[in-house]
Every structure is written in structure tokens, then in C-alpha cells.
Amino acid sequence: MMASPLISVLLILIVVGVILWLVNNFIPMASSIKTILNAVVVIVVILWLLEVFGIFTRFHR
């Protein structure tokens, strides 16, 4: 039985959030690098969500 697409998106968001939390808490790095990493991940996730919901289709040919 396949999970609904919305549940799949939620699970992916949870996994990405947990991985980002683990990186932020357990990998020592400078604060500025953490800020850049967090910003990049948030931007990528937002672009991915826009593409998943059909709002941003630039990457499809």
C-alpha cells in the first residue's frame, strides 16, 4: 500500500529536519558556516516544495 504523496512529503521534510538538527548539534563548525548551511538547506527545500506542488517548474523540460 502506497502512502499518499502528502505523507511522503511530510516524511521527507521530517528526515531533512532531523538530519539538519543532527549536523547543527553534533558536528562542530563555525557559526557562520552553520548559518550558510541552514540557509542553503531551507532554500533547497522551499524550491523542492514549490516544484512538488507544481508552482515552480523550471527544472522540468
Buried (B, 14 or more C-beta within 10 A) or exposed (E): EEEEEEEEBEEBEEEBEEEBEEBEEEEEEEEEEBEEBEEEBEEEBEBBBEBBEEEBEEEEE
